[in-house]
Amino acid sequence: MSTVPMTKYGAELLKAELHRLKTVERPNVIQAIKEAREKGDLSENAEYDAAKEKQSFIEGRIQEIEGKLSAAQIIDPATLDADGRVVFGATVEIEDLDSGDKVSYQIVGDDEADLKHGKISVSSPIARALIGKYPGDTAEVIAPSGKREVEIIDVRYV
């Protein structure tokens, strides 16, 4: 099985979700199934069907998270020493050479990506274009909207 890169923060989020699913959601749905069973005929019991469907979703999500965590290569950006190079976990400040817009992104795992919080997936076109570059380098990003040239202003490992 191949490893999946994940920041320390992303792994902590998945562990917290797993804990909540196992200690809160799973017992609640088991109780809901029990209560629905007590109402009698299961063939036309919508509450029972809904509870069983929710249980199936919860169990599937638990398996998915456990699989991701078992395959995770957890990287703490604060401990990186990449000599200023853009690597997984780094926070990169870039400037669009056409518009002059500056933006900062942290390169994270696929599950952690959240553009609203400045986190982009390592498999995104912009991250793939930036990996391995140094401050002052330019990168050509081939995105769905077309080609863009960006300059790397700063690289931080936070």
Disulfide bonds with the S-S distance in Angstrom:
none
